[in-house]
């Protein structure tokens, strides 16, 4: 059964927006390794996990505190978040 054109266009638009909204992991890693990132790196894990180890230059804002902290983040920089990884 062929996929309707409208659904194909909708899927395409979704993935275009997704790619524009997300920074690729490899780009973040390269920037961190070079110590030359121009974005704010937010670790959304808990404070205990952050204290145990985190990416150099990251700030800790647990996901449970994001709503309150969002107004304190700079508006002139890209915000990149990360949490636990399972890869």
PDB file of N, CA, C and O in Angstrom, chain B, residues numbered from 101:
ATOM      1  N   UNK B 101       0.844  -1.176   0.000  1.00  0.00           N
ATOM      2  CA  UNK B 101       0.000   0.000   0.000  1.00  0.00           C
ATOM      3  C   UNK B 101       0.894   1.246   0.000  1.00  0.00           C
ATOM      4  O   UNK B 101       1.727   1.396   0.894  1.00  0.00           O
ATOM      5  N   UNK B 102       0.740   2.129  -0.971  1.00  0.00           N
ATOM      6  CA  UNK B 102       1.585   3.327  -1.048  1.00  0.00           C
ATOM      7  C   UNK B 102       1.303   4.296   0.095  1.00  0.00           C
ATOM      8  O   UNK B 102       0.179   4.406   0.585  1.00  0.00           O
ATOM      9  N   UNK B 103       2.349   4.984   0.497  1.00  0.00           N
ATOM     10  CA  UNK B 103       2.224   5.990   1.563  1.00  0.00           C
ATOM     11  C   UNK B 103       1.708   7.286   0.933  1.00  0.00           C
ATOM     12  O   UNK B 103       2.234   7.733  -0.086  1.00  0.00           O
ATOM     13  N   UNK B 104       0.686   7.886   1.536  1.00  0.00           N
ATOM     14  CA  UNK B 104       0.134   9.126   0.987  1.00  0.00           C
ATOM     15  C   UNK B 104       1.172  10.256   0.945  1.00  0.00           C
ATOM     16  O   UNK B 104       1.991  10.381   1.856  1.00  0.00           O
ATOM     17  N   UNK B 105       1.136  11.052  -0.081  1.00  0.00           N
ATOM     18  CA  UNK B 105       2.072  12.166  -0.261  1.00  0.00           C
ATOM     19  C   UNK B 105       2.062  13.102   0.938  1.00  0.00           C
ATOM     20  O   UNK B 105       3.116  13.574   1.363  1.00  0.00           O
ATOM     21  N   UNK B 106       0.894  13.370   1.482  1.00  0.00           N
ATOM     22  CA  UNK B 106       0.782  14.270   2.642  1.00  0.00           C
ATOM     23  C   UNK B 106       1.565  13.721   3.837  1.00  0.00           C
ATOM     24  O   UNK B 106       2.198  14.486   4.564  1.00  0.00           O
ATOM     25  N   UNK B 107       1.525  12.415   4.041  1.00  0.00           N
ATOM     26  CA  UNK B 107       2.256  11.801   5.144  1.00  0.00           C
ATOM     27  C   UNK B 107       3.761  11.872   4.890  1.00  0.00           C
ATOM     28  O   UNK B 107       4.532  12.114   5.819  1.00  0.00           O
ATOM     29  N   UNK B 108       4.178  11.670   3.672  1.00  0.00           N
ATOM     30  CA  UNK B 108       5.604  11.772   3.331  1.00  0.00           C
ATOM     31  C   UNK B 108       6.100  13.186   3.605  1.00  0.00           C
ATOM     32  O   UNK B 108       7.166  13.366   4.194  1.00  0.00           O
ATOM     33  N   UNK B 109       5.337  14.186   3.185  1.00  0.00           N
ATOM     34  CA  UNK B 109       5.719  15.579   3.419  1.00  0.00           C
ATOM     35  C   UNK B 109       5.747  15.907   4.908  1.00  0.00           C
ATOM     36  O   UNK B 109       6.634  16.620   5.378  1.00  0.00           O
ATOM     37  N   UNK B 110       4.779  15.387   5.639  1.00  0.00           N
ATOM     38  CA  UNK B 110       4.733  15.617   7.079  1.00  0.00           C
ATOM     39  C   UNK B 110       5.952  15.012   7.764  1.00  0.00           C
ATOM     40  O   UNK B 110       6.554  15.638   8.636  1.00  0.00           O
ATOM     41  N   UNK B 111       6.314  13.797   7.369  1.00  0.00           N
ATOM     42  CA  UNK B 111       7.500  13.146   7.938  1.00  0.00           C
ATOM     43  C   UNK B 111       8.764  13.923   7.599  1.00  0.00           C
ATOM     44  O   UNK B 111       9.635  14.106   8.450  1.00  0.00           O
ATOM     45  N   UNK B 112       8.862  14.375   6.363  1.00  0.00           N
ATOM     46  CA  UNK B 112      10.030  15.154   5.940  1.00  0.00           C
ATOM     47  C   UNK B 112      10.141  16.422   6.779  1.00  0.00           C
ATOM     48  O   UNK B 112      11.219  16.747   7.276  1.00  0.00           O
ATOM     49  N   UNK B 113       9.034  17.134   6.937  1.00  0.00           N
ATOM     50  CA  UNK B 113       9.045  18.370   7.723  1.00  0.00           C
ATOM     51  C   UNK B 113       9.438  18.109   9.173  1.00  0.00           C
ATOM     52  O   UNK B 113      10.181  18.887   9.772  1.00  0.00           O
ATOM     53  N   UNK B 114       8.937  17.014   9.730  1.00  0.00           N
ATOM     54  CA  UNK B 114       9.271  16.654  11.110  1.00  0.00           C
ATOM     55  C   UNK B 114      10.781  16.470  11.268  1.00  0.00           C
ATOM     56  O   UNK B 114      11.386  17.013  12.192  1.00  0.00           O
ATOM     57  N   UNK B 115      11.384  15.700  10.359  1.00  0.00           N
ATOM     58  CA  UNK B 115      12.814  15.424  10.491  1.00  0.00           C
ATOM     59  C   UNK B 115      13.677  16.630  10.175  1.00  0.00           C
ATOM     60  O   UNK B 115      14.767  16.764  10.732  1.00  0.00           O
ATOM     61  N   UNK B 116      13.228  17.497   9.312  1.00  0.00           N
ATOM     62  CA  UNK B 116      13.961  18.744   9.068  1.00  0.00           C
ATOM     63  C   UNK B 116      13.983  19.578  10.344  1.00  0.00           C
ATOM     64  O   UNK B 116      15.030  20.094  10.735  1.00  0.00           O
ATOM     65  N   UNK B 117      12.833  19.710  10.989  1.00  0.00           N
ATOM     66  CA  UNK B 117      12.766  20.469  12.242  1.00  0.00           C
ATOM     67  C   UNK B 117      13.609  19.813  13.328  1.00  0.00           C
ATOM     68  O   UNK B 117      14.300  20.500  14.081  1.00  0.00           O
ATOM     69  N   UNK B 118      13.556  18.501  13.410  1.00  0.00           N
ATOM     70  CA  UNK B 118      14.322  17.769  14.411  1.00  0.00           C
ATOM     71  C   UNK B 118      15.828  17.993  14.219  1.00  0.00           C
ATOM     72  O   UNK B 118      16.548  18.249  15.183  1.00  0.00           O
ATOM     73  N   UNK B 119      16.292  17.896  12.984  1.00  0.00           N
ATOM     74  CA  UNK B 119      17.713  18.098  12.710  1.00  0.00           C
ATOM     75  C   UNK B 119      18.142  19.535  12.994  1.00  0.00           C
ATOM     76  O   UNK B 119      19.262  19.768  13.449  1.00  0.00           O
ATOM     77  N   UNK B 120      17.267  20.488  12.733  1.00  0.00           N
ATOM     78  CA  UNK B 120      17.591  21.888  13.014  1.00  0.00           C
ATOM     79  C   UNK B 120      17.570  22.200  14.498  1.00  0.00           C
ATOM     80  O   UNK B 120      18.260  23.116  14.945  1.00  0.00           O
ATOM     81  N   UNK B 121      16.790  21.453  15.270  1.00  0.00           N
ATOM     82  CA  UNK B 121      16.648  21.724  16.705  1.00  0.00           C
ATOM     83  C   UNK B 121      17.676  20.987  17.546  1.00  0.00           C
ATOM     84  O   UNK B 121      17.930  21.372  18.688  1.00  0.00           O
ATOM     85  N   UNK B 122      18.264  19.944  17.005  1.00  0.00           N
ATOM     86  CA  UNK B 122      19.194  19.134  17.782  1.00  0.00           C
ATOM     87  C   UNK B 122      20.616  19.288  17.274  1.00  0.00           C
ATOM     88  O   UNK B 122      20.862  19.306  16.068  1.00  0.00           O
ATOM     89  N   UNK B 123      21.534  19.399  18.197  1.00  0.00           N
ATOM     90  CA  UNK B 123      22.949  19.442  17.853  1.00  0.00           C
ATOM     91  C   UNK B 123      23.448  18.002  17.837  1.00  0.00           C
ATOM     92  O   UNK B 123      23.146  17.225  18.743  1.00  0.00           O
ATOM     93  N   UNK B 124      24.190  17.658  16.834  1.00  0.00           N
ATOM     94  CA  UNK B 124      24.682  16.298  16.710  1.00  0.00           C
ATOM     95  C   UNK B 124      25.724  16.003  17.792  1.00  0.00           C
ATOM     96  O   UNK B 124      26.572  16.840  18.101  1.00  0.00           O
ATOM     97  N   UNK B 125      25.643  14.823  18.347  1.00  0.00           N
ATOM     98  CA  UNK B 125      26.530  14.410  19.443  1.00  0.00           C
ATOM     99  C   UNK B 125      27.995  14.590  19.067  1.00  0.00           C
ATOM    100  O   UNK B 125      28.784  15.097  19.865  1.00  0.00           O
ATOM    101  N   UNK B 126      28.354  14.186  17.880  1.00  0.00           N
ATOM    102  CA  UNK B 126      29.739  14.277  17.436  1.00  0.00           C
ATOM    103  C   UNK B 126      30.219  15.728  17.392  1.00  0.00           C
ATOM    104  O   UNK B 126      31.371  16.010  17.723  1.00  0.00           O
ATOM    105  N   UNK B 127      29.345  16.646  16.988  1.00  0.00           N
ATOM    106  CA  UNK B 127      29.710  18.064  16.969  1.00  0.00           C
ATOM    107  C   UNK B 127      29.966  18.584  18.378  1.00  0.00           C
ATOM    108  O   UNK B 127      30.887  19.370  18.599  1.00  0.00           O
ATOM    109  N   UNK B 128      29.147  18.142  19.327  1.00  0.00           N
ATOM    110  CA  UNK B 128      29.329  18.548  20.716  1.00  0.00           C
ATOM    111  C   UNK B 128      30.648  17.995  21.248  1.00  0.00           C
ATOM    112  O   UNK B 128      31.415  18.717  21.885  1.00  0.00           O
ATOM    113  N   UNK B 129      30.910  16.726  20.992  1.00  0.00           N
ATOM    114  CA  UNK B 129      32.150  16.110  21.480  1.00  0.00           C
ATOM    115  C   UNK B 129      33.388  16.797  20.915  1.00  0.00           C
ATOM    116  O   UNK B 129      34.343  17.053  21.648  1.00  0.00           O
ATOM    117  N   UNK B 130      33.377  17.093  19.635  1.00  0.00           N
ATOM    118  CA  UNK B 130      34.521  17.779  19.023  1.00  0.00           C
ATOM    119  C   UNK B 130      34.732  19.154  19.643  1.00  0.00           C
ATOM    120  O   UNK B 130      35.866  19.545  19.922  1.00  0.00           O
ATOM    121  N   UNK B 131      33.651  19.884  19.858  1.00  0.00           N
ATOM    122  CA  UNK B 131      33.763  21.217  20.452  1.00  0.00           C
ATOM    123  C   UNK B 131      34.287  21.147  21.880  1.00  0.00           C
ATOM    124  O   UNK B 131      35.120  21.964  22.273  1.00  0.00           O
ATOM    125  N   UNK B 132      33.813  20.185  22.657  1.00  0.00           N
ATOM    126  CA  UNK B 132      34.269  20.029  24.036  1.00  0.00           C
ATOM    127  C   UNK B 132      35.738  19.615  24.061  1.00  0.00           C
ATOM    128  O   UNK B 132      36.522  20.148  24.847  1.00  0.00           O
ATOM    129  N   UNK B 133      36.106  18.675  23.212  1.00  0.00           N
ATOM    130  CA  UNK B 133      37.506  18.234  23.159  1.00  0.00           C
ATOM    131  C   UNK B 133      38.442  19.380  22.789  1.00  0.00           C
ATOM    132  O   UNK B 133      39.554  19.464  23.310  1.00  0.00           O
ATOM    133  N   UNK B 134      38.006  20.255  21.902  1.00  0.00           N
ATOM    134  CA  UNK B 134      38.816  21.398  21.489  1.00  0.00           C
ATOM    135  C   UNK B 134      38.709  22.565  22.473  1.00  0.00           C
ATOM    136  O   UNK B 134      39.401  23.573  22.334  1.00  0.00           O
ATOM    137  N   UNK B 135      37.836  22.413  23.462  1.00  0.00           N
ATOM    138  CA  UNK B 135      37.575  23.459  24.450  1.00  0.00           C
ATOM    139  C   UNK B 135      37.219  24.775  23.760  1.00  0.00           C
ATOM    140  O   UNK B 135      37.700  25.844  24.135  1.00  0.00           O
ATOM    141  N   UNK B 136      36.376  24.669  22.754  1.00  0.00           N
ATOM    142  CA  UNK B 136      36.006  25.857  21.986  1.00  0.00           C
ATOM    143  C   UNK B 136      34.519  25.837  21.637  1.00  0.00           C
ATOM    144  O   UNK B 136      34.138  26.053  20.487  1.00  0.00           O
ATOM    145  N   UNK B 137      33.692  25.579  22.635  1.00  0.00           N
ATOM    146  CA  UNK B 137      32.269  25.563  22.313  1.00  0.00           C
ATOM    147  C   UNK B 137      31.635  26.905  22.637  1.00  0.00           C
ATOM    148  O   UNK B 137      31.964  27.547  23.635  1.00  0.00           O
ATOM    149  N   UNK B 138      30.722  27.310  21.773  1.00  0.00           N
ATOM    150  CA  UNK B 138      30.052  28.599  21.923  1.00  0.00           C
ATOM    151  C   UNK B 138      28.589  28.408  22.308  1.00  0.00           C
ATOM    152  O   UNK B 138      27.732  29.223  21.969  1.00  0.00           O
ATOM    153  N   UNK B 139      28.325  27.336  23.008  1.00  0.00           N
ATOM    154  CA  UNK B 139      26.978  27.030  23.476  1.00  0.00           C
ATOM    155  C   UNK B 139      27.055  26.731  24.961  1.00  0.00           C
ATOM    156  O   UNK B 139      28.137  26.511  25.504  1.00  0.00           O
ATOM    157  N   UNK B 140      25.911  26.723  25.612  1.00  0.00           N
ATOM    158  CA  UNK B 140      25.849  26.383  27.036  1.00  0.00           C
ATOM    159  C   UNK B 140      25.509  24.898  27.109  1.00  0.00           C
ATOM    160  O   UNK B 140      24.498  24.454  26.565  1.00  0.00           O
ATOM    161  N   UNK B 141      26.347  24.153  27.774  1.00  0.00           N
ATOM    162  CA  UNK B 141      26.161  22.715  27.909  1.00  0.00           C
ATOM    163  C   UNK B 141      25.539  22.433  29.274  1.00  0.00           C
ATOM    164  O   UNK B 141      26.161  22.666  30.310  1.00  0.00           O
ATOM    165  N   UNK B 142      24.312  21.931  29.262  1.00  0.00           N
ATOM    166  CA  UNK B 142      23.560  21.714  30.493  1.00  0.00           C
ATOM    167  C   UNK B 142      23.418  20.220  30.754  1.00  0.00           C
ATOM    168  O   UNK B 142      22.851  19.485  29.945  1.00  0.00           O
ATOM    169  N   UNK B 143      23.933  19.792  31.878  1.00  0.00           N
ATOM    170  CA  UNK B 143      23.809  18.405  32.331  1.00  0.00           C
ATOM    171  C   UNK B 143      22.513  18.321  33.130  1.00  0.00           C
ATOM    172  O   UNK B 143      22.397  18.940  34.187  1.00  0.00           O
ATOM    173  N   UNK B 144      21.546  17.566  32.636  1.00  0.00           N
ATOM    174  CA  UNK B 144      20.242  17.502  33.287  1.00  0.00           C
ATOM    175  C   UNK B 144      20.091  16.312  34.236  1.00  0.00           C
ATOM    176  O   UNK B 144      18.992  16.014  34.703  1.00  0.00           O
ATOM    177  N   UNK B 145      21.204  15.641  34.512  1.00  0.00           N
ATOM    178  CA  UNK B 145      21.147  14.561  35.499  1.00  0.00           C
ATOM    179  C   UNK B 145      21.055  15.182  36.888  1.00  0.00           C
ATOM    180  O   UNK B 145      21.074  16.405  37.024  1.00  0.00           O
ATOM    181  N   UNK B 146      20.960  14.372  37.886  1.00  0.00           N
ATOM    182  CA  UNK B 146      20.914  14.862  39.263  1.00  0.00           C
ATOM    183  C   UNK B 146      22.254  15.417  39.711  1.00  0.00           C
ATOM    184  O   UNK B 146      23.281  15.169  39.079  1.00  0.00           O
ATOM    185  N   UNK B 147      22.240  16.164  40.797  1.00  0.00           N
ATOM    186  CA  UNK B 147      23.467  16.790  41.308  1.00  0.00           C
ATOM    187  C   UNK B 147      24.505  15.762  41.757  1.00  0.00           C
ATOM    188  O   UNK B 147      25.706  15.982  41.602  1.00  0.00           O
ATOM    189  N   UNK B 148      24.051  14.658  42.306  1.00  0.00           N
ATOM    190  CA  UNK B 148      24.986  13.619  42.749  1.00  0.00           C
ATOM    191  C   UNK B 148      25.728  13.021  41.556  1.00  0.00           C
ATOM    192  O   UNK B 148      26.943  12.829  41.610  1.00  0.00           O
ATOM    193  N   UNK B 149      25.011  12.731  40.498  1.00  0.00           N
ATOM    194  CA  UNK B 149      25.635  12.190  39.292  1.00  0.00           C
ATOM    195  C   UNK B 149      26.607  13.210  38.696  1.00  0.00           C
ATOM    196  O   UNK B 149      27.695  12.848  38.248  1.00  0.00           O
ATOM    197  N   UNK B 150      26.214  14.470  38.693  1.00  0.00           N
ATOM    198  CA  UNK B 150      27.077  15.538  38.174  1.00  0.00           C
ATOM    199  C   UNK B 150      28.366  15.614  38.991  1.00  0.00           C
ATOM    200  O   UNK B 150      29.454  15.737  38.428  1.00  0.00           O
ATOM    201  N   UNK B 151      28.244  15.543  40.319  1.00  0.00           N
ATOM    202  CA  UNK B 151      29.418  15.617  41.188  1.00  0.00           C
ATOM    203  C   UNK B 151      30.349  14.431  40.985  1.00  0.00           C
ATOM    204  O   UNK B 151      31.557  14.539  41.198  1.00  0.00           O
ATOM    205  N   UNK B 152      29.786  13.298  40.574  1.00  0.00           N
ATOM    206  CA  UNK B 152      30.598  12.099  40.347  1.00  0.00           C
ATOM    207  C   UNK B 152      31.389  12.184  39.051  1.00  0.00           C
ATOM    208  O   UNK B 152      32.378  11.471  38.878  1.00  0.00           O
ATOM    209  N   UNK B 153      30.968  13.035  38.156  1.00  0.00           N
ATOM    210  CA  UNK B 153      31.667  13.202  36.888  1.00  0.00           C
ATOM    211  C   UNK B 153      30.760  13.834  35.854  1.00  0.00           C
ATOM    212  O   UNK B 153      29.574  13.518  35.767  1.00  0.00           O
ATOM    213  N   UNK B 154      31.337  14.733  35.071  1.00  0.00           N
ATOM    214  CA  UNK B 154      30.556  15.417  34.043  1.00  0.00           C
ATOM    215  C   UNK B 154      31.485  15.930  32.956  1.00  0.00           C
ATOM    216  O   UNK B 154      32.708  15.902  33.097  1.00  0.00           O
ATOM    217  N   UNK B 155      30.893  16.392  31.884  1.00  0.00           N
ATOM    218  CA  UNK B 155      31.667  16.951  30.782  1.00  0.00           C
ATOM    219  C   UNK B 155      32.216  18.309  31.200  1.00  0.00           C
ATOM    220  O   UNK B 155      31.487  19.151  31.725  1.00  0.00           O
ATOM    221  N   UNK B 156      33.494  18.510  30.965  1.00  0.00           N
ATOM    222  CA  UNK B 156      34.161  19.760  31.334  1.00  0.00           C
ATOM    223  C   UNK B 156      33.434  20.946  30.702  1.00  0.00           C
ATOM    224  O   UNK B 156      33.191  20.959  29.495  1.00  0.00           O
ATOM    225  N   UNK B 157      33.094  21.925  31.507  1.00  0.00           N
ATOM    226  CA  UNK B 157      32.414  23.125  31.024  1.00  0.00           C
ATOM    227  C   UNK B 157      30.903  23.080  31.150  1.00  0.00           C
ATOM    228  O   UNK B 157      30.230  24.085  30.926  1.00  0.00           O
ATOM    229  N   UNK B 158      30.364  21.921  31.508  1.00  0.00           N
ATOM    230  CA  UNK B 158      28.911  21.794  31.645  1.00  0.00           C
ATOM    231  C   UNK B 158      28.441  22.436  32.943  1.00  0.00           C
ATOM    232  O   UNK B 158      29.198  22.558  33.906  1.00  0.00           O
ATOM    233  N   UNK B 159      27.182  22.842  32.948  1.00  0.00           N
ATOM    234  CA  UNK B 159      26.545  23.320  34.167  1.00  0.00           C
ATOM    235  C   UNK B 159      25.472  22.312  34.561  1.00  0.00           C
ATOM    236  O   UNK B 159      24.856  21.678  33.704  1.00  0.00           O
ATOM    237  N   UNK B 160      25.261  22.176  35.837  1.00  0.00           N
ATOM    238  CA  UNK B 160      24.287  21.207  36.335  1.00  0.00           C
ATOM    239  C   UNK B 160      22.947  21.886  36.583  1.00  0.00           C
ATOM    240  O   UNK B 160      22.822  22.773  37.427  1.00  0.00           O
ATOM    241  N   UNK B 161      21.954  21.447  35.829  1.00  0.00           N
ATOM    242  CA  UNK B 161      20.573  21.854  36.082  1.00  0.00           C
ATOM    243  C   UNK B 161      19.729  20.592  35.934  1.00  0.00           C
ATOM    244  O   UNK B 161      19.324  20.248  34.823  1.00  0.00           O
ATOM    245  N   UNK B 162      19.459  19.901  37.037  1.00  0.00           N
ATOM    246  CA  UNK B 162      18.660  18.680  36.942  1.00  0.00           C
ATOM    247  C   UNK B 162      17.331  18.933  36.241  1.00  0.00           C
ATOM    248  O   UNK B 162      16.756  20.016  36.349  1.00  0.00           O
ATOM    249  N   UNK B 163      16.854  17.934  35.532  1.00  0.00           N
ATOM    250  CA  UNK B 163      15.622  18.109  34.755  1.00  0.00           C
ATOM    251  C   UNK B 163      14.453  18.571  35.614  1.00  0.00           C
ATOM    252  O   UNK B 163      13.545  19.238  35.118  1.00  0.00           O
ATOM    253  N   UNK B 164      14.470  18.225  36.890  1.00  0.00           N
ATOM    254  CA  UNK B 164      13.392  18.652  37.787  1.00  0.00           C
ATOM    255  C   UNK B 164      13.457  20.148  38.105  1.00  0.00           C
ATOM    256  O   UNK B 164      12.497  20.709  38.632  1.00  0.00           O
ATOM    257  N   UNK B 165      14.584  20.797  37.789  1.00  0.00           N
ATOM    258  CA  UNK B 165      14.767  22.221  38.077  1.00  0.00           C
ATOM    259  C   UNK B 165      14.782  23.091  36.822  1.00  0.00           C
ATOM    260  O   UNK B 165      14.930  24.309  36.912  1.00  0.00           O
ATOM    261  N   UNK B 166      14.632  22.476  35.667  1.00  0.00           N
ATOM    262  CA  UNK B 166      14.743  23.230  34.412  1.00  0.00           C
ATOM    263  C   UNK B 166      13.740  24.367  34.301  1.00  0.00           C
ATOM    264  O   UNK B 166      14.091  25.461  33.860  1.00  0.00           O
ATOM    265  N   UNK B 167      12.508  24.124  34.691  1.00  0.00           N
ATOM    266  CA  UNK B 167      11.476  25.169  34.581  1.00  0.00           C
ATOM    267  C   UNK B 167      11.883  26.430  35.324  1.00  0.00           C
ATOM    268  O   UNK B 167      11.721  27.539  34.815  1.00  0.00           O
ATOM    269  N   UNK B 168      12.406  26.261  36.514  1.00  0.00           N
ATOM    270  CA  UNK B 168      12.793  27.408  37.328  1.00  0.00           C
ATOM    271  C   UNK B 168      14.067  28.072  36.808  1.00  0.00           C
ATOM    272  O   UNK B 168      14.219  29.288  36.920  1.00  0.00           O
ATOM    273  N   UNK B 169      14.973  27.292  36.246  1.00  0.00           N
ATOM    274  CA  UNK B 169      16.283  27.809  35.851  1.00  0.00           C
ATOM    275  C   UNK B 169      16.317  28.377  34.432  1.00  0.00           C
ATOM    276  O   UNK B 169      17.253  29.094  34.078  1.00  0.00           O
ATOM    277  N   UNK B 170      15.331  28.072  33.636  1.00  0.00           N
ATOM    278  CA  UNK B 170      15.360  28.456  32.220  1.00  0.00           C
ATOM    279  C   UNK B 170      15.538  29.961  32.029  1.00  0.00           C
ATOM    280  O   UNK B 170      16.207  30.388  31.087  1.00  0.00           O
ATOM    281  N   UNK B 171      14.960  30.753  32.895  1.00  0.00           N
ATOM    282  CA  UNK B 171      15.064  32.209  32.755  1.00  0.00           C
ATOM    283  C   UNK B 171      16.480  32.722  33.054  1.00  0.00           C
ATOM    284  O   UNK B 171      16.821  33.845  32.684  1.00  0.00           O
ATOM    285  N   UNK B 172      17.299  31.909  33.717  1.00  0.00           N
ATOM    286  CA  UNK B 172      18.655  32.328  34.058  1.00  0.00           C
ATOM    287  C   UNK B 172      19.668  31.975  32.976  1.00  0.00           C
ATOM    288  O   UNK B 172      20.815  32.420  33.027  1.00  0.00           O
ATOM    289  N   UNK B 173      19.248  31.178  32.001  1.00  0.00           N
ATOM    290  CA  UNK B 173      20.161  30.802  30.926  1.00  0.00           C
ATOM    291  C   UNK B 173      20.278  31.936  29.917  1.00  0.00           C
ATOM    292  O   UNK B 173      19.314  32.668  29.694  1.00  0.00           O
ATOM    293  N   UNK B 174      21.444  32.086  29.310  1.00  0.00           N
ATOM    294  CA  UNK B 174      21.618  33.172  28.335  1.00  0.00           C
ATOM    295  C   UNK B 174      20.703  32.990  27.124  1.00  0.00           C
ATOM    296  O   UNK B 174      20.455  31.868  26.680  1.00  0.00           O
ATOM    297  N   UNK B 175      20.216  34.085  26.612  1.00  0.00           N
ATOM    298  CA  UNK B 175      19.331  34.039  25.438  1.00  0.00           C
ATOM    299  C   UNK B 175      20.107  34.195  24.137  1.00  0.00           C
ATOM    300  O   UNK B 175      19.552  34.006  23.054  1.00  0.00           O
ATOM    301  N   UNK B 176      21.381  34.539  24.239  1.00  0.00           N
ATOM    302  CA  UNK B 176      22.179  34.778  23.040  1.00  0.00           C
ATOM    303  C   UNK B 176      23.072  33.597  22.670  1.00  0.00           C
ATOM    304  O   UNK B 176      23.915  33.703  21.779  1.00  0.00           O
ATOM    305  N   UNK B 177      22.882  32.467  23.362  1.00  0.00           N
ATOM    306  CA  UNK B 177      23.677  31.268  23.061  1.00  0.00           C
ATOM    307  C   UNK B 177      22.765  30.064  22.893  1.00  0.00           C
ATOM    308  O   UNK B 177      21.674  29.992  23.458  1.00  0.00           O
ATOM    309  N   UNK B 178      23.244  29.137  22.106  1.00  0.00           N
ATOM    310  CA  UNK B 178      22.523  27.879  21.943  1.00  0.00           C
ATOM    311  C   UNK B 178      22.631  27.080  23.241  1.00  0.00           C
ATOM    312  O   UNK B 178      23.686  27.058  23.874  1.00  0.00           O
ATOM    313  N   UNK B 179      21.549  26.431  23.630  1.00  0.00           N
ATOM    314  CA  UNK B 179      21.533  25.606  24.832  1.00  0.00           C
ATOM    315  C   UNK B 179      21.543  24.150  24.386  1.00  0.00           C
ATOM    316  O   UNK B 179      20.683  23.721  23.616  1.00  0.00           O
ATOM    317  N   UNK B 180      22.519  23.397  24.874  1.00  0.00           N
ATOM    318  CA  UNK B 180      22.628  21.972  24.562  1.00  0.00           C
ATOM    319  C   UNK B 180      22.497  21.212  25.870  1.00  0.00           C
ATOM    320  O   UNK B 180      23.224  21.477  26.828  1.00  0.00           O
ATOM    321  N   UNK B 181      21.571  20.270  25.907  1.00  0.00           N
ATOM    322  CA  UNK B 181      21.375  19.484  27.123  1.00  0.00           C
ATOM    323  C   UNK B 181      21.855  18.064  26.916  1.00  0.00           C
ATOM    324  O   UNK B 181      21.870  17.550  25.797  1.00  0.00           O
ATOM    325  N   UNK B 182      22.248  17.440  28.017  1.00  0.00           N
ATOM    326  CA  UNK B 182      22.558  16.016  27.975  1.00  0.00           C
ATOM    327  C   UNK B 182      22.187  15.377  29.294  1.00  0.00           C
ATOM    328  O   UNK B 182      22.058  16.046  30.319  1.00  0.00           O
ATOM    329  N   UNK B 183      22.017  14.066  29.245  1.00  0.00           N
ATOM    330  CA  UNK B 183      21.686  13.294  30.439  1.00  0.00           C
ATOM    331  C   UNK B 183      22.379  11.949  30.332  1.00  0.00           C
ATOM    332  O   UNK B 183      23.436  11.844  29.709  1.00  0.00           O
ATOM    333  N   UNK B 184      21.807  10.938  30.922  1.00  0.00           N
ATOM    334  CA  UNK B 184      22.414   9.609  30.873  1.00  0.00           C
ATOM    335  C   UNK B 184      22.448   9.103  29.456  1.00  0.00           C
ATOM    336  O   UNK B 184      21.534   9.363  28.673  1.00  0.00           O
ATOM    337  N   UNK B 185      23.499   8.380  29.120  1.00  0.00           N
ATOM    338  CA  UNK B 185      23.633   7.782  27.793  1.00  0.00           C
ATOM    339  C   UNK B 185      23.725   6.273  27.937  1.00  0.00           C
ATOM    340  O   UNK B 185      24.312   5.761  28.890  1.00  0.00           O
ATOM    341  N   UNK B 186      23.146   5.581  26.997  1.00  0.00           N
ATOM    342  CA  UNK B 186      23.165   4.112  27.041  1.00  0.00           C
ATOM    343  C   UNK B 186      23.811   3.544  25.795  1.00  0.00           C
ATOM    344  O   UNK B 186      23.387   2.493  25.313  1.00  0.00           O
ATOM    345  N   UNK B 187      24.827   4.207  25.255  1.00  0.00           N
ATOM    346  CA  UNK B 187      25.468   3.658  24.059  1.00  0.00           C
ATOM    347  C   UNK B 187      26.830   3.113  24.341  1.00  0.00           C
ATOM    348  O   UNK B 187      27.496   2.616  23.433  1.00  0.00           O
TER     349      UNK B 187
END
